[in-house]
Amino acid sequence: MPKLNVPRAGKWIVGIIAGLIVAAVAGLAGLIIFGTAKQPPELASVSNPMRHIDFANLILSYRLYPGTGPDVVLLIHGSSGESSGMHAVAEAMNATGATIVVPDLRGHGHDGRAGDIDYIGQLDDDLADIVDVVRSQHPNAGLMLVGHSSGGGFVFRISEGRYASLFNRLVLLSPTMPYGAVTFRPSVGGWAAPYIGRIIALTLLNKVGVRWFNGMTVIAFAVARTASVPLIATYSYRMVANFGARTDAIAQLATVTQPLSILIGDSDELFYADRYGPLIHGVRPDVPVTLVAGVDHMGMVTDPRGLAAEVDAIR
């Protein structure tokens, strides 16, 4: 009886199994890559009804940290960001007993058109609407407004405007000063690329009442393309003009009546921290400007040293 060639038969079986595995993997890969379907055309019966709804009065989204004390703090995030970026600050301040409200400003997060608003001043009006909601739940609370970076510049703007009286205290964290101020590092430390020519042209047009082009992009940010939260890569002229300090903010500082304080890390890589004191004290020597040792720009909303200084400020 002939002998069975076992090694050759084994190789033949292994080859068949390997071939089956390759075919299975190729088949699955094909299903994953090509097993799609063409997007169906718009179903008018679903989409048309939504076109007739007026979203102008839609309440913006916000994060709420309920507290047990008598105070409420509104936290305003910085440029390109959204409310989750203020989470560490919110938790630190909430530990004092204060209720913390952190909105996504229009044009940020999932609210509105990314990086744009309808008119200059809309963010101010939105803030007043948010205060109405807060007051309906906390009618007797002391109300503080705190903002970081561009959010700090926005708080500066509010402090000099018609809505300042809504708040008992204002705190600016590493705030953006008016464009051209001595506090800016070149290219804002690499964070922002302003379209200088376009900004000049649109500013001149706005001075003569021409606002048709205010939706054009005028600044780009060095955002992470793979961020875990929605970051805004560019701003329109309208957004830049509204989200930050007024162009005459330093001159108008003398008109501020609410208690106002400024905190910035002495290692801030976007702004020259040591220039804030002379700039502010030249007009208002009574406004405290605190440099937090060893803290950089984002450290003011993440570093325990920055958070501790902010808790002291709201107290």
DADASUL-V723015 format. One record per backbone hydrogen bond with DSSP energy under -0.5 kcal/mol. NH is the residue of the N-H (numbers start at 1). CO is the residue of the C=O. E is the energy in kcal/mol with one decimal. If there is no record, write none. Layout:
nh=NH co=CO e=E
nh=NH co=CO e=E
This chain:
nh=6 co=4 e=-1.5
nh=9 co=5 e=-1.9
nh=10 co=6 e=-2.6
nh=11 co=7 e=-2.1
nh=12 co=8 e=-1.8
nh=13 co=9 e=-2.2
nh=14 co=10 e=-2.8
nh=15 co=11 e=-2.3
nh=16 co=12 e=-1.8
nh=17 co=13 e=-2.5
nh=18 co=14 e=-2.7
nh=19 co=15 e=-2.3
nh=20 co=16 e=-2.5
nh=21 co=17 e=-2.4
nh=22 co=18 e=-2.7
nh=23 co=19 e=-2.5
nh=24 co=20 e=-2.4
nh=25 co=21 e=-2.9
nh=26 co=22 e=-2.8
nh=27 co=23 e=-2.6
nh=28 co=24 e=-2.6
nh=29 co=25 e=-2.7
nh=30 co=26 e=-2.4
nh=31 co=27 e=-2.1
nh=32 co=28 e=-2.5
nh=33 co=29 e=-2.7
nh=34 co=30 e=-3.1
nh=35 co=31 e=-1.5
nh=36 co=34 e=-1.8
nh=44 co=42 e=-0.9
nh=46 co=43 e=-1.9
nh=47 co=43 e=-2.0
nh=48 co=44 e=-2.5
nh=50 co=47 e=-0.6
nh=51 co=47 e=-0.9
nh=51 co=48 e=-1.1
nh=52 co=48 e=-0.6
nh=52 co=49 e=-1.0
nh=53 co=50 e=-1.2
nh=55 co=53 e=-0.8
nh=58 co=55 e=-1.9
nh=63 co=102 e=-2.4
nh=65 co=100 e=-2.9
nh=66 co=64 e=-0.5
nh=69 co=97 e=-3.7
nh=72 co=142 e=-2.9
nh=73 co=99 e=-2.8
nh=74 co=144 e=-3.0
nh=75 co=73 e=-0.6
nh=75 co=101 e=-2.5
nh=76 co=146 e=-2.6
nh=77 co=75 e=-0.5
nh=81 co=78 e=-1.3
nh=85 co=82 e=-2.0
nh=86 co=83 e=-2.0
nh=87 co=84 e=-1.6
nh=90 co=86 e=-2.8
nh=91 co=87 e=-2.6
nh=92 co=88 e=-2.1
nh=93 co=89 e=-2.6
nh=94 co=90 e=-2.5
nh=95 co=91 e=-1.5
nh=96 co=93 e=-1.3
nh=97 co=94 e=-1.9
nh=98 co=93 e=-0.9
nh=99 co=71 e=-2.6
nh=100 co=65 e=-2.4
nh=101 co=73 e=-2.7
nh=102 co=63 e=-2.7
nh=103 co=75 e=-0.6
nh=103 co=101 e=-0.5
nh=104 co=61 e=-2.6
nh=105 co=103 e=-0.7
nh=107 co=111 e=-2.7
nh=108 co=105 e=-1.8
nh=111 co=108 e=-2.5
nh=112 co=110 e=-0.6
nh=115 co=107 e=-3.0
nh=116 co=113 e=-2.1
nh=122 co=119 e=-2.0
nh=125 co=121 e=-1.9
nh=126 co=122 e=-2.6
nh=127 co=123 e=-2.2
nh=128 co=124 e=-1.9
nh=129 co=125 e=-1.9
nh=130 co=126 e=-2.3
nh=131 co=127 e=-2.4
nh=132 co=128 e=-1.8
nh=133 co=129 e=-1.7
nh=134 co=130 e=-2.5
nh=135 co=131 e=-3.1
nh=136 co=132 e=-1.6
nh=137 co=133 e=-0.8
nh=137 co=134 e=-1.0
nh=138 co=134 e=-2.5
nh=141 co=138 e=-1.3
nh=142 co=70 e=-1.2
nh=144 co=72 e=-2.7
nh=144 co=142 e=-0.5
nh=145 co=169 e=-2.3
nh=146 co=74 e=-3.0
nh=147 co=171 e=-1.9
nh=148 co=76 e=-2.1
nh=149 co=173 e=-2.7
nh=151 co=148 e=-2.4
nh=153 co=149 e=-2.1
nh=154 co=150 e=-2.3
nh=155 co=151 e=-2.0
nh=156 co=152 e=-2.0
nh=157 co=153 e=-2.1
nh=158 co=154 e=-2.5
nh=159 co=155 e=-2.3
nh=160 co=156 e=-0.8
nh=160 co=157 e=-0.9
nh=161 co=158 e=-1.7
nh=164 co=161 e=-1.3
nh=166 co=163 e=-1.7
nh=167 co=164 e=-1.9
nh=168 co=143 e=-3.4
nh=169 co=143 e=-1.0
nh=170 co=259 e=-2.4
nh=171 co=145 e=-2.5
nh=172 co=261 e=-2.7
nh=173 co=147 e=-3.1
nh=173 co=171 e=-0.5
nh=174 co=172 e=-0.6
nh=174 co=263 e=-3.7
nh=176 co=149 e=-2.0
nh=177 co=175 e=-0.6
nh=181 co=178 e=-2.1
nh=184 co=181 e=-1.4
nh=185 co=270 e=-2.1
nh=188 co=185 e=-2.3
nh=189 co=186 e=-1.4
nh=190 co=187 e=-1.3
nh=191 co=188 e=-1.5
nh=192 co=187 e=-1.4
nh=193 co=220 e=-2.6
nh=195 co=218 e=-3.4
nh=196 co=194 e=-1.5
nh=199 co=195 e=-2.7
nh=200 co=196 e=-2.5
nh=201 co=197 e=-2.3
nh=202 co=198 e=-2.8
nh=203 co=199 e=-2.3
nh=204 co=200 e=-2.2
nh=205 co=201 e=-2.2
nh=206 co=202 e=-2.5
nh=207 co=203 e=-1.6
nh=208 co=204 e=-0.8
nh=208 co=205 e=-0.7
nh=209 co=206 e=-1.5
nh=210 co=205 e=-2.9
nh=211 co=209 e=-0.8
nh=214 co=211 e=-1.3
nh=216 co=213 e=-1.9
nh=218 co=235 e=-2.6
nh=219 co=235 e=-1.1
nh=220 co=193 e=-1.3
nh=221 co=233 e=-3.0
nh=222 co=191 e=-2.3
nh=223 co=221 e=-1.8
nh=227 co=224 e=-1.2
nh=232 co=80 e=-2.1
nh=233 co=231 e=-0.5
nh=235 co=219 e=-1.9
nh=236 co=115 e=-2.4
nh=237 co=214 e=-0.5
nh=237 co=216 e=-1.6
nh=238 co=214 e=-2.1
nh=240 co=236 e=-2.3
nh=241 co=237 e=-2.5
nh=242 co=238 e=-1.1
nh=242 co=239 e=-0.5
nh=243 co=239 e=-3.3
nh=244 co=242 e=-1.5
nh=245 co=176 e=-0.6
nh=249 co=246 e=-1.7
nh=252 co=248 e=-2.1
nh=253 co=249 e=-0.5
nh=253 co=250 e=-1.0
nh=254 co=251 e=-0.6
nh=255 co=252 e=-2.1
nh=256 co=253 e=-1.5
nh=259 co=168 e=-0.7
nh=261 co=170 e=-1.7
nh=262 co=288 e=-2.6
nh=263 co=172 e=-2.8
nh=264 co=290 e=-2.4
nh=266 co=292 e=-2.3
nh=267 co=295 e=-2.2
nh=268 co=265 e=-1.6
nh=272 co=183 e=-2.9
nh=273 co=271 e=-1.1
nh=275 co=272 e=-1.6
nh=276 co=273 e=-1.4
nh=277 co=273 e=-0.5
nh=278 co=274 e=-0.5
nh=279 co=275 e=-1.6
nh=280 co=276 e=-2.8
nh=281 co=277 e=-3.1
nh=282 co=278 e=-1.1
nh=283 co=280 e=-1.7
nh=284 co=280 e=-3.3
nh=287 co=284 e=-1.6
nh=288 co=260 e=-0.5
nh=288 co=286 e=-0.6
nh=290 co=262 e=-3.0
nh=290 co=288 e=-0.5
nh=292 co=264 e=-2.3
nh=292 co=290 e=-0.6
nh=293 co=291 e=-0.7
nh=295 co=292 e=-1.4
nh=300 co=296 e=-0.8
nh=300 co=297 e=-1.0
nh=301 co=298 e=-1.7
nh=302 co=299 e=-0.8
nh=303 co=299 e=-2.2
nh=307 co=303 e=-2.6
nh=308 co=304 e=-2.3
nh=309 co=305 e=-1.6
nh=310 co=306 e=-1.9
nh=311 co=307 e=-2.2
nh=312 co=308 e=-2.0
nh=313 co=309 e=-1.7
nh=314 co=310 e=-2.0
nh=315 co=311 e=-1.3
